[in-house]
Amino acid sequence: MSRRYILSLSVGALLLFGALRLTALSTFPPFIDEGFSVEVAREILAGRLTPFATEARTFTIWLLALFQAPSAPDVLWLIRAVSVLVTFIGFAAFIGTARILGGRQAALFAALIGLFSPYHFFYERLALADPLAAAAALCGVYFAARLRKRAALSDALLCGVALFAAVGFKLTVIAFLGVPLAAFLTLNKGYALSMRLRWLAVALGSAAALTAAFAALQAWRGYNWFGPITAHNAGGFSLARLAENIPHTVALFSGFFGVPFSVALVVAFCVLVVRRQLFVPLCSVGILGVLWLNQTQYGRFFGAAFSLLLLGAALGLADVLRRTAWRGTAGGALLIAAWAALFFVPFRAALLAGEAPPTLPDAEYREYVSSDASGFRLEDVLSALHERGAQRVVGVIANCEGLRMRARGSLTVICPRLQHSGANRAAVAEEVRALRQAGTFAVLENIPYLPEQLDGEVVLRFQKPRQGSTYTLYDLTPR
C-alpha cells in the first residue's frame, strides 16, 4: 500500500470514528459517575470546593470545568462529546502505534478493530474518567513505541508527560508508568546502551517526577491522591485474587468481543511471542497483572489494557498475512468486517436506541442498567412529571444528577445530600416534607440508605430491567 493510500485510510478511519461515536450521543441513560463529575465541577466553579477535591480523577474534573459543562443547555451531550474528543486523540495514537510496530497493514487492521470494538464504543460514549485516561495512556504507548525507530529524548519526554496525564485523568492506569521500561527492554537494541538508558531515564523520570510532584501538591492541600487505591483494596493486595479476577476479565472480554475473537487474540499473541515482537505482550501482561491484584474489578478499568490487547490482535494478524500482498490485506479486512457485522452492528443499534445491548456482559448490565447507579427509567419518570405539570421534583435517588441532566432545565430538580451510611434518612425525609406544595413532586428509590417512604401521595412506580431498583413517584401537593 502506498503512503498516500494509507494516509487516506487513516483520515477516513478518524472521520468515521467521530461519526460513529457522536451519533445519538445522549440516548443511553446517564450513569452516576457522569453526574458525579459534573457535580464536582459545578462545586469547583462556584468556589465551594478547591480544584484538588476530585478523588483521583483530577484532570477529568478540570476538563469538564474548563468547558463550563455544568452550565451547558444539554450537559449530558457536552460532557460525552468532550470524552469523544479526547478518545479521538487516543484512537489516532492507537493507529500510529500499530503503524510503527507492524507497518501499514497493521495500522489498517488496528483502525478497523478499534472502530468496531463494542467495548470501546460503549465506554467511549460515556463521560467517564477511564476512557480519557486510556486515551492519554495510548499516547504514552505511542511515544514509547517510537523507540523502535529512534532514541529521541523528545519522545521520551512526551511519553512521560502523556503517562502522567493519564494518571491525572484516572489513577487506575498507574501501571502504565512501566511502559517506558517495557520499551527499553524490547525495542531497538541496535542503539548504544548509554543512549537507550538516557531515553529510559528521561521517560521514567519525567513521568515519576510529575506524578510525585502532583501527589505532593495534593497532600499539601489536604488530599490523599492515592487514597482510592487503598479504598478499593480494603483487604490489602493478594496474589490469591489472580485466580478470581482472571476469569472475570476473560468473561468481560469475551462478552464484548465474542469467543471467536478471543481465541484469535490468543493466537495473535502467540505469534508475536514466537516472532519476538514482545513490546505489546510485555505491556499487556504487566498492566493486566497489576489490575488483577486489585480487589475492585469494574469493567471500565480495563479500557487501556483492552486497547493493548486489540493492538496485539492487529499486529499478530498483520504478521501472519505479511507475505500475502494485497490479497492478505483484503482477507484480513473482510474477517474483521464479518466479526463487526456479527458483534458490533447489533450492539451499536441497541445503544443508539437507548437500550441495553443483548450481548452486554452481566456485570456491566447490572451496573449500567439495573443498579441504582444507572439512569434507566429516568425518562419515564420525567414523562410522568411533565404530564402532571410538575414545576419541580426532589430526587431522593442515587443518580439525582442524572435526573437533572435528563430534565435539561424543563423543571427544577432538587438533589438532597445523601449519606451512604443512611445516617441522614430522617433528615432527608424531613427536607422533602418541608418542600410540600402544589406542583412539587418527589421520586424515591428503594435502596437501603434512603427513607422507606416519603410524606406524599404515591403516583407511579418504575422498576429498572431485570428486577433492578424501583423509582416511586410522589405528588407533594398538600391535601
LUMFI-496487 format. One line per 5 residues: number of its first residue (from 1); their letters; for each residue z negated, y, x of C-alpha. Coordinates in Angstrom, 1 decimal, always signed. Layout:
N
NUM) a) Z:Y:X ~ ... .
! end
This chain:
479
1) msrry) +0.0:+0.0:+0.0 ~ +0.9:+3.4:+1.3 ~ -1.7:+6.1:+1.9 ~ -0.1:+8.3:-0.9 ~ -0.3:+5.4:-3.3 .
6) ilsls) -3.9:+4.6:-2.6 ~ -4.8:+8.3:-2.9 ~ -3.1:+8.4:-6.3 ~ -5.0:+5.3:-7.4 ~ -8.3:+6.8:-6.2 .
11) vgall) -7.8:+10.1:-8.0 ~ -6.7:+8.1:-11.1 ~ -9.9:+6.0:-10.9 ~ -12.1:+9.1:-10.6 ~ -10.4:+10.7:-13.6 .
16) lfgal) -10.8:+7.5:-15.6 ~ -14.4:+7.3:-14.6 ~ -15.1:+10.7:-16.0 ~ -13.2:+9.9:-19.2 ~ -15.0:+6.6:-19.8 .
21) rltal) -18.4:+7.9:-19.1 ~ -18.2:+11.2:-21.0 ~ -16.6:+9.8:-24.2 ~ -19.1:+9.9:-27.2 ~ -21.9:+10.6:-24.7 .
26) stfpp) -24.6:+11.3:-27.3 ~ -24.0:+8.3:-29.6 ~ -26.6:+5.9:-28.0 ~ -30.1:+6.9:-29.2 ~ -32.3:+8.8:-26.7 .
31) fideg) -34.6:+6.8:-24.5 ~ -38.2:+8.0:-24.0 ~ -37.7:+8.7:-20.2 ~ -34.9:+11.1:-21.0 ~ -37.2:+13.1:-23.3 .
36) fsvev) -40.0:+13.0:-20.7 ~ -37.8:+14.6:-18.0 ~ -36.7:+17.3:-20.5 ~ -40.4:+17.9:-21.5 ~ -41.5:+18.3:-17.8 .
41) areil) -38.5:+20.6:-17.0 ~ -39.5:+22.7:-20.0 ~ -43.1:+23.0:-18.9 ~ -42.0:+23.9:-15.4 ~ -39.6:+26.6:-16.6 .
46) agrlt) -42.3:+28.0:-18.8 ~ -44.7:+28.2:-15.9 ~ -47.2:+25.7:-17.4 ~ -46.6:+23.2:-14.6 ~ -45.9:+23.5:-10.9 .
51) pfate) -42.5:+22.2:-9.8 ~ -44.2:+19.4:-8.0 ~ -45.8:+17.7:-11.1 ~ -42.9:+15.3:-11.5 ~ -44.2:+11.8:-10.9 .
56) artft) -41.9:+10.6:-8.1 ~ -38.7:+11.9:-9.8 ~ -38.9:+15.4:-8.4 ~ -35.3:+16.2:-7.8 ~ -34.3:+14.8:-11.2 .
61) iwlla) -36.6:+17.2:-13.0 ~ -35.4:+20.1:-10.8 ~ -31.8:+19.3:-11.5 ~ -32.4:+19.5:-15.3 ~ -34.4:+22.7:-14.9 .
66) lfqap) -31.5:+24.1:-12.8 ~ -29.1:+23.5:-15.7 ~ -31.7:+25.0:-18.2 ~ -31.4:+21.7:-20.1 ~ -34.4:+22.3:-22.4 .
71) sapdv) -32.8:+25.4:-24.0 ~ -29.3:+23.9:-24.5 ~ -27.9:+23.6:-28.1 ~ -27.3:+19.8:-27.5 ~ -29.9:+18.8:-25.0 .
76) lwlir) -29.1:+15.1:-25.0 ~ -25.4:+15.6:-24.3 ~ -26.1:+18.1:-21.5 ~ -28.6:+16.0:-19.6 ~ -26.3:+13.0:-19.9 .
81) avsvl) -23.3:+15.0:-18.7 ~ -25.3:+16.1:-15.7 ~ -26.1:+12.5:-14.9 ~ -22.4:+11.6:-15.2 ~ -21.6:+14.4:-12.8 .
86) vtfig) -23.9:+13.1:-10.2 ~ -22.9:+9.5:-10.6 ~ -19.2:+10.6:-10.3 ~ -20.1:+11.5:-6.7 ~ -21.7:+8.2:-6.2 .
91) faafi) -18.6:+6.4:-7.5 ~ -16.4:+8.3:-5.1 ~ -18.8:+7.2:-2.2 ~ -18.6:+3.6:-3.6 ~ -14.8:+3.6:-3.3 .
96) gtari) -14.9:+5.3:+0.0 ~ -17.3:+2.7:+1.5 ~ -15.0:-0.1:+0.3 ~ -12.1:+1.6:+2.0 ~ -13.9:+1.9:+5.3 .
101) lggrq) -15.2:-1.7:+5.3 ~ -12.3:-3.5:+3.7 ~ -9.2:-1.4:+3.6 ~ -7.1:-0.1:+0.7 ~ -7.1:-3.4:-1.2 .
106) aalfa) -10.9:-3.5:-1.2 ~ -11.0:+0.1:-2.4 ~ -8.8:-0.7:-5.3 ~ -10.9:-3.7:-6.3 ~ -14.1:-1.7:-5.9 .
111) aligl) -12.7:+1.1:-8.1 ~ -11.8:-1.4:-10.8 ~ -15.1:-3.3:-10.7 ~ -17.1:-0.1:-10.7 ~ -15.1:+1.4:-13.5 .
116) fspyh) -15.7:-1.6:-15.8 ~ -19.2:-2.6:-14.8 ~ -21.1:-3.0:-18.1 ~ -24.4:-2.4:-16.3 ~ -23.3:+0.9:-14.8 .
121) ffyer) -21.6:+2.0:-17.9 ~ -24.8:+1.5:-19.8 ~ -27.2:+3.2:-17.3 ~ -24.9:+6.0:-16.0 ~ -24.5:+7.4:-19.6 .
126) lalad) -28.3:+7.8:-19.8 ~ -30.1:+10.8:-18.3 ~ -32.5:+8.7:-16.1 ~ -33.6:+9.3:-12.6 ~ -32.4:+5.9:-11.5 .
131) plaaa) -28.6:+6.5:-11.7 ~ -29.0:+9.8:-9.9 ~ -31.0:+8.1:-7.1 ~ -28.4:+5.3:-6.9 ~ -25.6:+7.8:-6.5 .
136) aalcg) -27.3:+9.6:-3.6 ~ -28.1:+6.2:-2.1 ~ -24.4:+5.2:-2.2 ~ -23.6:+8.5:-0.4 ~ -26.1:+7.4:+2.3 .
141) vyfaa) -24.4:+4.0:+2.5 ~ -21.0:+5.7:+2.8 ~ -22.1:+7.8:+5.8 ~ -23.7:+4.8:+7.4 ~ -20.5:+2.7:+6.9 .
146) rlrkr) -18.6:+5.3:+8.9 ~ -20.3:+3.9:+12.0 ~ -17.7:+1.2:+11.8 ~ -15.1:+3.7:+12.9 ~ -17.1:+6.3:+14.9 .
151) aalsd) -20.6:+7.1:+16.1 ~ -20.7:+10.7:+15.0 ~ -24.2:+12.3:+14.9 ~ -23.0:+14.4:+11.9 ~ -22.5:+11.2:+9.9 .
156) allcg) -26.0:+10.1:+11.0 ~ -27.5:+13.4:+9.8 ~ -25.6:+13.3:+6.5 ~ -26.7:+9.7:+6.0 ~ -30.4:+10.7:+6.5 .
161) valfa) -30.1:+13.7:+4.2 ~ -28.4:+11.6:+1.4 ~ -31.1:+8.9:+1.6 ~ -33.8:+11.5:+1.4 ~ -32.1:+13.0:-1.7 .
166) avgfk) -32.0:+9.5:-3.2 ~ -35.7:+9.1:-2.7 ~ -36.3:+12.6:-4.1 ~ -34.4:+11.6:-7.3 ~ -36.5:+8.4:-7.7 .
171) ltvia) -38.9:+6.8:-5.3 ~ -37.8:+3.3:-6.3 ~ -34.9:+3.5:-3.9 ~ -37.1:+4.0:-0.9 ~ -35.9:+0.7:+0.6 .
176) flgvp) -32.6:+2.3:+1.2 ~ -34.2:+4.2:+4.1 ~ -33.5:+1.0:+6.0 ~ -29.7:+1.3:+5.6 ~ -29.1:+3.0:+8.9 .
181) laafl) -30.8:+0.1:+10.7 ~ -28.5:-2.3:+9.0 ~ -25.5:-0.3:+10.1 ~ -26.8:-0.2:+13.6 ~ -27.2:-4.0:+13.7 .
186) tlnkg) -23.9:-4.9:+12.1 ~ -21.3:-2.2:+12.6 ~ -19.1:-1.2:+15.6 ~ -20.9:-2.7:+18.5 ~ -18.0:-1.6:+20.7 .
191) yalsm) -19.7:+1.8:+21.3 ~ -22.2:+2.2:+24.1 ~ -25.7:+1.1:+23.1 ~ -27.1:+4.5:+24.0 ~ -24.6:+6.3:+21.7 .
196) rlrwl) -25.5:+3.9:+18.8 ~ -29.2:+4.4:+19.5 ~ -28.8:+8.1:+19.3 ~ -26.9:+7.7:+16.0 ~ -29.8:+5.5:+14.6 .
201) avalg) -32.4:+7.9:+15.8 ~ -30.8:+10.8:+14.0 ~ -30.1:+8.9:+10.8 ~ -33.5:+7.2:+10.5 ~ -35.3:+10.2:+12.0 .
206) saaal) -33.8:+12.7:+9.5 ~ -34.5:+10.5:+6.5 ~ -38.0:+9.7:+7.6 ~ -38.9:+13.2:+8.7 ~ -37.6:+14.8:+5.4 .
211) taafa) -39.4:+12.2:+3.3 ~ -42.7:+12.6:+5.2 ~ -42.5:+16.4:+5.1 ~ -41.8:+16.4:+1.4 ~ -44.6:+13.9:+0.7 .
216) alqaw) -47.0:+16.2:+2.7 ~ -45.9:+19.2:+0.7 ~ -46.6:+17.2:-2.5 ~ -50.0:+16.3:-1.2 ~ -50.8:+19.9:-0.2 .
221) rgynw) -50.1:+20.9:-3.8 ~ -52.4:+18.2:-5.1 ~ -50.0:+15.4:-6.0 ~ -49.6:+11.9:-4.6 ~ -45.8:+11.4:-4.4 .
226) fgpit) -46.3:+7.7:-3.6 ~ -48.8:+7.2:-6.4 ~ -46.3:+5.4:-8.8 ~ -45.8:+2.7:-6.1 ~ -49.4:+1.7:-6.4 .
231) ahnag) -49.5:+2.3:-10.2 ~ -46.6:-0.2:-10.6 ~ -48.3:-2.7:-8.3 ~ -51.9:-2.7:-9.5 ~ -52.5:-6.2:-8.3 .
236) gfsla) -51.0:-5.5:-4.9 ~ -47.9:-6.9:-3.3 ~ -47.4:-10.6:-3.3 ~ -44.8:-13.0:-1.9 ~ -45.5:-15.2:-4.9 .
241) rlaen) -43.8:-12.7:-7.0 ~ -40.5:-13.6:-5.5 ~ -40.4:-16.9:-7.5 ~ -41.0:-14.9:-10.7 ~ -38.7:-11.9:-10.0 .
246) iphtv) -35.6:-13.5:-8.6 ~ -34.8:-15.4:-11.8 ~ -35.4:-12.2:-13.8 ~ -32.8:-10.4:-11.6 ~ -30.4:-13.3:-11.9 .
251) alfsg) -30.7:-13.2:-15.7 ~ -30.3:-9.4:-15.7 ~ -27.1:-9.6:-13.6 ~ -25.5:-12.5:-15.4 ~ -26.4:-11.0:-18.7 .
256) ffgvp) -24.5:-7.8:-18.0 ~ -21.6:-9.3:-15.9 ~ -21.3:-12.8:-17.2 ~ -21.8:-16.2:-15.4 ~ -18.2:-16.4:-14.0 .
261) fsval) -18.5:-13.1:-12.3 ~ -22.0:-14.1:-10.9 ~ -20.6:-17.3:-9.5 ~ -17.6:-15.3:-7.9 ~ -20.2:-12.9:-6.4 .
266) vvafc) -22.0:-15.7:-4.6 ~ -18.6:-17.0:-3.3 ~ -17.7:-13.5:-2.1 ~ -20.9:-13.0:-0.2 ~ -20.5:-16.4:+1.4 .
271) vlvvr) -17.0:-15.3:+2.5 ~ -18.5:-12.1:+4.0 ~ -21.2:-14.0:+5.9 ~ -18.7:-16.6:+7.3 ~ -16.4:-13.8:+8.4 .
276) rqlfv) -19.4:-11.9:+10.0 ~ -19.0:-8.9:+7.8 ~ -22.7:-8.6:+7.5 ~ -23.4:-4.9:+6.7 ~ -23.3:-5.2:+2.9 .
281) plcsv) -25.1:-8.6:+2.7 ~ -27.9:-7.4:+5.0 ~ -28.4:-4.3:+3.0 ~ -28.3:-6.2:-0.3 ~ -30.8:-8.9:+0.8 .
286) gilgv) -33.2:-6.3:+2.4 ~ -33.2:-4.0:-0.6 ~ -33.4:-6.7:-3.2 ~ -36.2:-8.3:-1.3 ~ -38.3:-5.1:-1.4 .
291) lwlnq) -37.6:-4.8:-5.2 ~ -38.7:-8.4:-5.7 ~ -42.0:-7.8:-4.1 ~ -42.9:-5.3:-6.8 ~ -44.8:-6.1:-9.9 .
296) tqygr) -42.7:-3.9:-12.2 ~ -39.1:-5.1:-12.7 ~ -37.4:-2.7:-15.0 ~ -33.6:-3.2:-15.1 ~ -32.8:+0.4:-14.3 .
301) ffgaa) -34.5:+0.0:-10.9 ~ -31.6:-2.2:-9.8 ~ -28.7:+0.3:-10.1 ~ -28.2:+1.0:-6.4 ~ -28.8:-2.6:-5.4 .
306) fslll) -26.3:-3.9:-8.0 ~ -23.7:-1.4:-6.7 ~ -24.1:-3.1:-3.3 ~ -23.5:-6.4:-4.9 ~ -20.3:-5.1:-6.6 .
311) lgaal) -19.2:-3.7:-3.3 ~ -19.7:-7.1:-1.7 ~ -17.7:-8.7:-4.5 ~ -14.8:-6.3:-3.9 ~ -14.9:-6.8:-0.1 .
316) gladv) -15.0:-10.6:-0.5 ~ -12.1:-10.7:-2.9 ~ -10.1:-8.4:-0.6 ~ -10.8:-10.6:+2.4 ~ -9.7:-13.8:+0.6 .
321) lrrta) -6.4:-12.1:-0.6 ~ -5.8:-10.1:+2.6 ~ -2.8:-12.1:+3.7 ~ -1.1:-12.3:+0.4 ~ +0.5:-8.8:+0.4 .
326) wrgta) +1.2:-7.2:-3.0 ~ +1.0:-10.4:-5.0 ~ -2.6:-11.0:-4.0 ~ -3.5:-7.4:-4.9 ~ -1.8:-7.7:-8.3 .
331) ggall) -3.5:-11.1:-8.8 ~ -6.9:-9.7:-7.9 ~ -6.5:-6.7:-10.2 ~ -5.4:-9.0:-13.1 ~ -8.5:-11.1:-12.6 .
336) iaawa) -10.7:-8.0:-12.8 ~ -8.8:-6.8:-15.8 ~ -9.3:-10.1:-17.6 ~ -13.0:-10.0:-16.8 ~ -13.2:-6.4:-18.1 .
341) alffv) -11.4:-7.4:-21.3 ~ -14.0:-10.1:-22.0 ~ -17.2:-8.3:-21.0 ~ -16.6:-4.6:-20.7 ~ -14.4:-3.8:-23.7 .
346) pfraa) -16.7:-5.1:-26.4 ~ -19.7:-3.8:-24.6 ~ -18.2:-0.3:-24.5 ~ -17.1:-0.4:-28.1 ~ -20.7:-1.2:-29.3 .
351) llage) -22.2:+1.6:-27.2 ~ -19.7:+4.2:-28.4 ~ -20.6:+3.3:-31.9 ~ -24.3:+3.9:-31.1 ~ -25.1:+0.2:-31.4 .
356) apptl) -26.7:-2.3:-29.1 ~ -24.0:-4.4:-27.3 ~ -24.3:-8.1:-28.2 ~ -24.4:-9.1:-24.5 ~ -27.2:-6.6:-23.7 .
361) pdaey) -29.9:-8.7:-21.9 ~ -33.0:-9.5:-23.8 ~ -35.3:-7.4:-21.6 ~ -33.0:-4.4:-22.0 ~ -32.7:-4.9:-25.7 .
366) reyvs) -36.5:-4.9:-26.1 ~ -36.9:-1.8:-24.1 ~ -33.9:+0.3:-25.2 ~ -33.6:-0.9:-28.8 ~ -36.7:-2.4:-30.3 .
371) sdasg) -39.6:-0.9:-28.5 ~ -41.5:+2.4:-29.1 ~ -39.6:+3.9:-26.2 ~ -36.2:+3.6:-27.9 ~ -34.6:+6.1:-30.2 .
376) frled) -33.1:+3.7:-32.7 ~ -33.6:+4.7:-36.3 ~ -34.3:+8.3:-35.5 ~ -31.0:+9.3:-37.1 ~ -32.2:+7.6:-40.3 .
381) vlsal) -35.4:+9.5:-40.2 ~ -33.6:+12.8:-39.7 ~ -31.2:+12.0:-42.6 ~ -34.1:+11.3:-44.9 ~ -35.7:+14.6:-43.8 .
386) herga) -32.5:+16.6:-44.4 ~ -32.1:+15.0:-47.8 ~ -35.5:+16.2:-48.8 ~ -35.0:+19.7:-47.5 ~ -37.6:+19.4:-44.7 .
391) qrvvg) -38.3:+22.5:-42.7 ~ -40.5:+20.9:-40.0 ~ -41.7:+17.5:-39.0 ~ -44.6:+16.3:-37.0 ~ -43.6:+13.4:-34.7 .
396) vianc) -46.6:+11.1:-34.2 ~ -44.3:+8.7:-32.3 ~ -43.9:+7.7:-28.7 ~ -40.4:+9.2:-28.4 ~ -41.0:+12.5:-30.1 .
401) eglrm) -38.9:+14.4:-27.6 ~ -36.0:+12.1:-28.6 ~ -36.5:+13.2:-32.2 ~ -36.4:+16.8:-31.1 ~ -33.2:+16.2:-29.2 .
406) rargs) -31.6:+14.4:-32.1 ~ -32.6:+17.2:-34.5 ~ -30.6:+19.8:-32.5 ~ -32.6:+22.7:-33.9 ~ -31.8:+21.8:-37.6 .
411) ltvic) -35.6:+21.7:-38.2 ~ -38.7:+22.3:-36.3 ~ -40.1:+19.3:-34.5 ~ -43.8:+19.4:-33.5 ~ -44.9:+16.9:-30.9 .
416) prlqh) -48.7:+16.4:-30.7 ~ -50.2:+15.4:-27.3 ~ -50.8:+11.6:-27.4 ~ -53.1:+9.6:-25.2 ~ -52.1:+6.0:-24.4 .
421) sganr) -55.8:+5.1:-24.4 ~ -56.0:+6.0:-28.0 ~ -58.9:+8.3:-27.4 ~ -57.5:+11.2:-29.5 ~ -56.3:+9.2:-32.5 .
426) aavae) -58.7:+11.1:-34.8 ~ -57.8:+14.4:-33.3 ~ -54.1:+13.7:-33.9 ~ -54.7:+12.8:-37.5 ~ -56.7:+16.0:-38.0 .
431) evral) -53.9:+18.0:-36.4 ~ -51.5:+16.6:-38.9 ~ -53.8:+17.2:-41.8 ~ -54.1:+20.9:-40.8 ~ -50.3:+21.3:-40.9 .
436) rqagt) -50.0:+20.2:-44.6 ~ -47.8:+22.5:-46.6 ~ -44.6:+22.3:-48.6 ~ -41.5:+21.4:-46.6 ~ -43.5:+19.7:-43.9 .
441) favle) -43.3:+16.0:-43.1 ~ -44.7:+13.7:-40.5 ~ -43.3:+10.5:-39.0 ~ -45.8:+7.9:-37.7 ~ -45.1:+4.9:-35.5 .
446) nipyl) -47.1:+1.7:-35.7 ~ -48.3:+1.4:-32.1 ~ -51.9:+0.7:-31.1 ~ -52.8:+4.1:-29.6 ~ -51.8:+6.1:-32.7 .
451) peqld) -53.6:+6.5:-36.1 ~ -53.1:+3.7:-38.5 ~ -52.1:+6.2:-41.3 ~ -51.9:+9.9:-42.0 ~ -53.0:+12.1:-44.8 .
456) gevvl) -49.9:+12.5:-47.0 ~ -47.5:+10.6:-49.3 ~ -45.5:+7.7:-47.8 ~ -41.8:+8.3:-48.5 ~ -39.9:+5.7:-46.5 .
461) rfqkp) -40.2:+3.2:-43.7 ~ -37.7:+2.4:-41.0 ~ -38.0:-0.6:-38.8 ~ -36.1:-1.0:-35.5 ~ -34.0:-4.1:-34.9 .
466) rqgst) -35.5:-7.5:-34.1 ~ -38.9:-6.7:-35.7 ~ -39.3:-3.7:-33.5 ~ -41.7:-0.8:-34.1 ~ -41.7:+0.9:-37.5 .
471) ytlyd) -41.4:+4.6:-38.4 ~ -43.3:+5.7:-41.6 ~ -42.2:+9.0:-43.1 ~ -44.9:+11.1:-44.8 ~ -44.5:+14.1:-47.1 .
476) ltpr) -47.3:+16.5:-46.2 ~ -46.8:+18.7:-49.3 ~ -50.3:+19.3:-50.7 ~ -50.9:+17.6:-54.1 .
! end
